[in-house]
Amino acid sequence: MKCNRKLVGQRTTTVFSVVKGRKPLRVGFLPETDCAPVVVAQEFGLFSRYGLTVEIQSEASWRHIHNKFSQGLLDAAHVPASLPFLMNLGLTPEKCSAVAGLVLSQQGNTITVSRALARAGVRDAETMGAHARQDRSRRTYTFGVACPLSPQYFLLCHWLKLANIPHHAVRIESAPTEQMFPLLKLGYLDGYCGGEPWGTIAAEAGVGECVATSAQLAPLHPEKVLMARTDFADERAEEHERLIAALVEACYLCDQPENRPHLCELLAQPRFVNAPAGCLEPGLAGPFGAEGSQVHALHGPSIFYRARATEPSAAKAAWLIGRLYEFLRWASRPAGLKGVFRPDIYRRALRLVPREINGRPRAEKPEPAQDGRHSGRALAASY
């Protein structure tokens, strides 16, 4: 059922004829705040205006997407930015050739610790490290991430490294993001790094406390991408480019501040993120944490369009590949890393997007420009 409400900046003209004689495109997404562009493109008719028939499917975890993707049951999906690399390299249960022609979001993760750790004085990496070193029980602390070797995993490992916790004192487990909160509540996890709104939900329920965010640990890091099967991208190139174009326009709409309250209401529905609308606000509208706190000051909501967020650039790929080298310690560069991020496909798709949207946002001003486009600072130097 399509939304009748019109978003700020939304166009109403039909620009493409319907692609005939093709099966509907099947696009999977994870129930996190940054699935917003996929949901908006479907619910506000952007896919249909680009002549596409698309079926979007909520998937519980990256593993569900991986299984359907490798079996040919999904054509594309909203996934952690490193997953196309991992599937190409055969570092997942099934090896499958995949490409990413679009970055769907940047940052948007939080690190949450249990209420027990918060009561013990854990407020950041430094206090976490001090607590672990002073713990006479010599227990092992268990932290969770949704996907191994994902941006969330990289952020958590970076935070734990800052904490200077001995390796034997930490274990990292994988679980679907929406299960992190109950696992934390039941005591199976001491903390986790996950996409919003699942950090906010733990904090609002009094079960955990947010101690770090993406914006603090790795500003503007690539978080989610549109992963497509290589055979689909090659054999149905026109539909793939239209799919990207529709999602670029959706990313633009998601980054308009006036639209974000509407997005919270939309994503809260059970068929999408299935979380209270109030818990979706920090990841979309910001800020997060108690007013005046360090986390409040440093947190930035998910970025969908501004700061050239949608471009699958060499710099974004380099950040991901650099983290993989850090953890996998390859002696030489694996062949599977080449051609995963496809800026050439992105540029072709961008030609289909209206000029008022596909103009690159200026990097020097973070506030909205006069024409409604959002600008942002340049890519972080760490890239």
Stockholm file with secondary structure:
# STOCKHOLM 1.0

chainA/1-383         MKCNRKLVGQRTTTVFSVVKGRKPLRVGFLPETDCAPVVVAQEFGLFSRYGLTVEIQSEASWRHIHNKFSQGLLDAAHVPASLPFLMNLGLTPEKCSAVAGLVLSQQGNTITVSRALARAGVRDAETMGAHARQDRSRRTYTFGVACPLSPQYFLLCHWLKLANIPHHAVRIESAPTEQMFPLLKLGYLDGYCGGEPWGTIAAEAGVGECVATSAQLAPLHPEKVLMARTDFADERAEEHERLIAALVEACYLCDQPENRPHLCELLAQPRFVNAPAGCLEPGLAGPFGAEGSQVHALHGPSIFYRARATEPSAAKAAWLIGRLYEFLRWASRPAGLKGVFRPDIYRRALRLVPREINGRPRAEKPEPAQDGRHSGRALAASY
#=GR chainA/1-383 SS CCCCSCCTTCCCCCCSCCCCSCCCEEEEECSSGGGHHHHHHHHTTHHHHTTCCEEEEECSSHHHHHHHHHTTSCSEEEEETTHHHHHHHTCSSSCCCEEEEEEEEECCEEEEEEHHHHHTTCCSHHHHHHHHHHCTTCCCEEEEESSTTSHHHHHHHHHHHHHTCCGGGEEEEECCHHHHHHHHHTTSCSEEEEETTHHHHHHHTTSEEEEEEHHHHSTTCEEEEEEEEHHHHHHTHHHHHHHHHHHHHHHHHHTCGGGHHHHHHHHTSTTTTCSCHHHHHHHHTCCCSSTTSHHHHHCCCCBSSTTTTTCCCHHHHHHHHHHHHHHHCCSSCCGGGTTSBCHHHHHHHHTTSCHHHHSCCCSSCCSBCTTSCBCCCCCCTTC
#=GC SS_cons         CCCCSCCTTCCCCCCSCCCCSCCCEEEEECSSGGGHHHHHHHHTTHHHHTTCCEEEEECSSHHHHHHHHHTTSCSEEEEETTHHHHHHHTCSSSCCCEEEEEEEEECCEEEEEEHHHHHTTCCSHHHHHHHHHHCTTCCCEEEEESSTTSHHHHHHHHHHHHHTCCGGGEEEEECCHHHHHHHHHTTSCSEEEEETTHHHHHHHTTSEEEEEEHHHHSTTCEEEEEEEEHHHHHHTHHHHHHHHHHHHHHHHHHTCGGGHHHHHHHHTSTTTTCSCHHHHHHHHTCCCSSTTSHHHHHCCCCBSSTTTTTCCCHHHHHHHHHHHHHHHCCSSCCGGGTTSBCHHHHHHHHTTSCHHHHSCCCSSCCSBCTTSCBCCCCCCTTC
//
